[in-house]
C-alpha cells in the first residue's frame, strides 16, 4: 500500500521529463549569425548555416545581418534586431570578431551564444589593421582608425552565465591564438579540435549540434 504513491510519483516524474525533453526538441529558437572582421553574410560558414536551416524548413528563424564596420553602428543594428525578436528564444553564433559581439549580445540580451574561433580583446590588435582595408567578400574598402579600438573595447563583456556559452575552436587557427579563447571562456562548454584553421574547417557537420545547443539540449 505504501509503495503505490511512490510508483505514481516516479511515473509522473518520467512523464514530466519526457514532456520537457520533447518541448526542447520542438523549440524553434532564432539563430543570429555574426560574421567576422572584413567578412559578410557571403562567407562560407554563413552560407552553410543558411543552407542547413533552409533544408530543415527553418529559414524564417535564421538571421545573418551585414554588420557595419563601425562598432557602435554594429551594436545599434543588433539592438534593433533583438528588439524586433523580443520575447523569442535566440541563440547568437559568432565567428572571429563576430564571436566578440556574440558575447556582448549574450550578456546584454541574456541569450545563448556559440563562439567559433572568437576574437578576445580584439582592440589590442587594431594597430595591425590601421588604414584602408578591403572586405574579403564584397570588395568594399573600409578605413580603420585609432577610434575603432576604443569603440570595440566598450563592447567587451565577461561571460557571467557560462552554461549559455559554447566555444568551438581549432588549434590550427593561423590568425588568433586559440589558447586565449580557451582561457577566456574557461568556465564554458568547450570543444577544442586539433588542426583546422581560422575559418574553422569542416564547419557544416557541427550544425545539427549547434541547433541542439540553441534549443537548450
N, C-alpha and C positions, 0 to 999 in steps of 0.2 A: 504493500500500500504506500509506503513512504518513497518508493523508487519511481513511481509513475510521474510525479511532478518534475523530477529531475530529468526523466526521459523527454517529457514535453518541453522542458526548458532548452535541452540540447537540440531538439528538433526545431524549435523556434529560432534558436541561435544560428543553426545551419541555414535556415530559410533566409534569415536576415543577411548573413554573409553572402549567400547566393544572389540575393537581390542587389546587395551593394556592389558585388563584382559585375553583375550584368549591367547595372546602371553606369558603371565606369566604362564598360565596353561600348555602350551605346552613346556615351557622351561625345559631342562633336565640338571640341574647342576650336577657336580660330587660331591659325598659325600666322604669325607675322615674321617674315624672313628679312633680316637686315644684312645687306651686303657689306663688303669691306671697303677699305680706303681705295679710292680711284677705281671702284668697281661699279656694278649696276645690276638691275634685275635680269640682265642678259648673261650673267655669269653662269658657269656650268652647274654649280650646286643649286642656284636659284631655279634654273630651268629644270633640273632633275626633280627638285621638290615640287615645282608647279605641275610637272607631268605626272608624278606619282599621285598627287592629290586629285588631279583630274581623272586618272584611272580609277580611283576609289569613289568617284562621284562627289568629291569634297571640294571642288574648285571654288565654290562660294565661301569656303572657310579659309582660303589662302590669300594672303596679302603680302605683296613684295614692293614696297614703295621705292622710288628713286630718292635716296637720301641726298639732300643738299650738301654741298661741300662744307658750308658754314655750319659749325656745330650747333650754334643757337637756333639756326633755321631747321636743322635736323631734329632737334629736341621739340621745337614747336610743331613740326609735322607729326611727330609721334604722339604728342599730346592730343592733337586733333583726331588722329586715328583711334586712340584709346577712348576718347570722348564719344566718337561715333559708335564704338563697340561696347559702350557702357553696359554693365550687367551681364556681359558674355564671358565665358571661360576663354582665356587667352594663354598661349604659350609663344614666347619670342625665341626665335632661332637666329643666332647671330654669328657671323664668321669674321674673324680678324677684328678690325675696328668695329664691325657690327656686333661682335661679342661684348665689346666695351659698352656700347649703347644698350645692348640687351640687358646687361647687369643694371644699368641705370633704370631701364624700364621695369625690370623685375622688382626693384626696390621701391620705385615710385608708384607703381600700379598693382603691386602685390600679385604678380603672375609668375608662372613658371618660365624657366629660361634654359635653353640648350646652347652651350658655348662651344664653337668649333674653332680650334686654334685661336683663341681670343687674344686680342691685344690687351696688355696690362700696363698701366701708366704710359699710354702712347704719347702723351705730351712731352715725355723725356727724349723722344727721338725726332721731334719735328724739325730740328736743325738739319737733319739729313735730307729733308724734302722742301726746304725753303726755295721759293721761286716758282716758275711755271711748271705744272705737272699735267700730264696727259692721262685722261681716263682710259683704262685698258680696253673697254668695250665700245664706248661711244666716240672716243677720239676728242672729246671736249677738253679744252685747256683750262686748268684752274690755277690761280695764283695763291700760293701758300705763304703767309707771312707770320711774324712772331706772335701776333694776336691769336692765331689758331691754337697755340699751345695753352694759353690762358683760358680760352673758351672750353677746350677739351677738359682741362683739369676740373672745371666747375661741374662736370658730369660724372666725376669719379664717385663710385659707391662701393662699400664693402658688402659682401653677401651676408645679410642678417638672418636669413632663413635657408640654411644650406640644403634642406630637403627639397627645395624648389629649384635646385640647380643641377645640371648635368654637364660636366666638362668632357668633351670629346677632343682628344689631342693626339698628334702624331709626332714621334720623336725626330722624324726627318725634316721637320719644318725648317726651311732654309732662311726664313725671314725673321721669325720670332723664336726666342729660346723657350721651348715648351716647358722647361722646369720652372720658369717664373709663373706660368699659369697654374701648374700643379701646386705650387706653394701658395699662391693667392687664393685658390679655391680648395684648399686642403681639407676642409670640413665637408665638402660637397661630394656628391657621387662623381666618380671619375672613371673614364675609360682611356687608358694610355696604350696607343698602338705603336709598335716598333716599326720604324721606317716611315714611308709616306712622304708628304711634303706640305708646304703651307696651304696649298689648295685643298688639301685633305683628299688623298687618293681613295678611290673606291667608296665614295660617299653614299651612293644610291642604296646599297644593301642595308644601310642603317635606318632608312626612312620608316619602315614599319615600327621599329623600336622607338624612334623619336616620337612617332604618333602615339604609341602606348604611353610614353612618359608624359606627353601633353595631356593625355586623358587621366593621368594620375595613377597609372598602373605600374 
